[in-house]
Amino acid sequence: MKRNPIKIQRNRLSDQIIESLITMITDGQLQPGDKLPPEPQLMEQFGVGRSSIREAVGALELIGVLTVRPGDGTRVADSTESIRHRAAGLALITIGKEKVSELVEARSELEQTIAMYAAERATANDIENIKTHHHRLIQAKEQGQSLITADLEFHASIASSCHNTILMRFFSELHQPVLRWMEQKAKYDWGFDRVVEDHQRIVDSIEAHDPMAARQAMQSHIQLAGDKLVAALSETEPQK
């Protein structure tokens, strides 16, 4: 028996698809590890086009609710205990190319400001802490290990060096989407080619207590990775 389409009425079609999928997971209709139906079936089920389905799936993947693996399809993440908490991050990153761009813009502006204040205010201990996390990333890269944790902790060490609790709180709120951003780097095998060099420029600027240089180094670092993130999630080839 053919299933009647679920009509989506709101302007942002992907938003309501996201809400519907989250409800299906939290209500137990979809269990951790379950595979989502193929795109054509989802398109018929929700009465929308392919692009809206991909935007919704991309958003839920970025915050860790879904996992997408070539050859295995799209599955509900193994653990969904904090799905509602993670889903709150969709206010920041409900996908659609323009929303990814907003995440890039927000992160860039926030971390430029953090880097600027870190260059002004970092103590000797702060700088040593930043260097320690930078070296951990270098070691992880040399040993072929995942760079995600080291990369995120490097940025967190700079945030703690800005000595502004409000900016640190904002950075913490961006933690989940930024973590998924970094996982996209690893998934697509892009974005880490020059990360060590970018981080070194940031370290040098902060150690020199040069706020404008630190701001510019951070802007360049995040914008390049952000452009590649937008390209990857838009299913275009990222620039080398």
N, C-alpha and C positions, 0 to 999 in steps of 0.2 A: 504494500500500500504506500502510495507516494505521500511523503510528509509535507504538510502545508508550510510554506516559508514563514519564518518569524520576521515580521516586518519591523524595520528599524526606522524610526521617525526623526531622530534628532540630527542636527547638522553634522556633528562629528560621529560618523558611523562607527569608526573604530572604537570610540569611547564606550559606546553601549555594548559592542561585542566584547570588549574587555570586562565590563561589569557582568555580562552574562556568563562568560567563562569562569570568572572568579566565583560567582554564585554556584555554578555547577561543581566547582572544586570544593567549596566550603560546605555545600549540601551533601557531598559524597557521591554525586553522579559521576564525577571523575575522581579517581583515586591516584595517590602518588605512584608514578611509574606508568600510568595508563597512557596510551598513545591517542593523540587527537585524530579525529577523522581527517581524511585527505582534503585538500583545499576545495575541490569541486563540491564535495558534500557539505562543507562548512558554508560555501557560497550559497548553496541552495537552502540550507537550514536557516541562515540569517537573512537571505534575500538581498545580498550585497555583492559587490564586485571583488575581484581578486586583490586589488590594492588595499581595500579596507581590512580584509582578513590578514594580509601580510603586516599591515601597520599594527594591528592588535596583537598578533603573535610576536612581532618584534618588540613591542612594549613589554609584554609579559616575560619575554626571554631576558630583556635587559635588566629587569629587577629580580630575576631568578625564580619566577613562578613556573616558567616552562623551560625546557631544554630542547635545542634543535641540533641534531647530529646527522650529517650526511649518511644516507643509507639506512638510517634508523627512524627517521621522521621526527615529529614533534611530540614530546611527552610531558606530562605533569612532573615537576621536580620531585625528587625523592622525599623531601621534607617540606610540608606546607604548614607547619605549626604557626609560623608568624606571617602567614600570607596576607592577612589584613593589614598588618604593620607595614610590610613591604609594599603592598598595593597603595598605601598612602603616598609612596614616592611617585606614583603616577601623576600627581599634581604637578610634579616637576618635569616628568619625562614622558607623558602620554605621547606615543610616537606618531608618526607622520614626520616627514623630513624636516618640516619647519620646527617641530617640537624638539627634535634632536639638536637642531641648530640653536634653540633657546637654551638647552642644557650646556652646550659648548660655550655660548656667550656668558651664561651665568657663572659657570666654573672659571672661565678665563678672567672675568672681572673680579670675582672673589679672590682667586689665588694671586692675581697681580697685586691686589691691595695687601693681602697677607704677606707676600714676598717683600713688598716695599716697607711695611712696618717691621718685618723681621730684620731687614737690613739696618733699620734705624735702631732697633731695640735689643737685638740678640746679644745675650751674654756670652762669655767665653765657653761656658758649659753648653749653652744652646748650640753654638757653632760646632762644638765637638760632637754633639748628638746628631746634628744634621750630617756631618762628615761620616759618622759611624754608619748611618743608614744608607748613605751614598755608597760606601765601600761594600756593604752587604749586598746591594744590588749588583755591583760589579762582580762580586764573587759568585752570586747566583747565575749571572750571565755566563761567566767563564766556565762554570761547572755544568752548564746546560740545565739548570733548575728553573722552575717557574719564577718569573719576576714579579708576579702580581702583588704578593704580600710586601716584598721589598719596595716596590714602586709606591704603593699606597702609604707605607710607613714613612718613606722619605718625605712625601708631601705632608703627612701628619706632623712630622718633626718640625717642619717649617711653620705650620699653623700654630704649634705650641710656642714657637719662638716669637710670634708677633705680639704676645702679651696683651691681647684684647679678647676678653671672654666671649663677647658677642660674635666676633668674627670666627672664633673657634667653634662656637655653637653652630653657626651657619655651615662651616666646613663639615662638622659632624652630621648635619642633616643631609648633606650631599653624599655621605659615605656610600650608601647603597648604590645609587646610580653611577657614581664614579667607579666603584668596584666592578660593576657590570661593564662599564666602558673599558676598563683594563682587561677584563676577560675577553672582550671582543678583539683586543689587540692580539692576545694569544691565539684565539680561535682562527683569525684570518692571517696570522703570522705576519703582521705589519705593526708598525708603530714603535718597536723597540730598537730598530736599526741605529737610531741616533739618540736614544734616550739617555745613555751614559754621558754623551757629549753635552746634551742639553742640561742635564742635572749638574754637570761640572761647572757650567757657566753660571747657573743659579747659585751654587755653593760659593764660587769665587766672588760673586757680587755681594752676597750677604756677608761673607767674611771681610770684604773690603768696606763694609758699611756704606754701600753705594745704592741708595733706594731706587733711583731711576734705572740703573743697570739691572737690578734685581727684577724690577717690574717688567722691563723689556724682555729679559731672558725668560721669565715665566710666560709672558704673553706669546712669545714665539714658540715655546715648547708646547703649550696647550693648544694653540691654534692649529699647528700642523697635525697633531694627533686628532683634534676635533674634526678637521676637514676629512681625514681618512675614516673616522667613525661615521660621518654623514654619508660618505661614498659607499662604505661597506654595507650599511643598513639600507641603502637605497639600491643595493644590488648593482652598483657600478664598480668599476675597477679603481681602487684607490691610487692616487698618484704616488710614484716612487720618490 
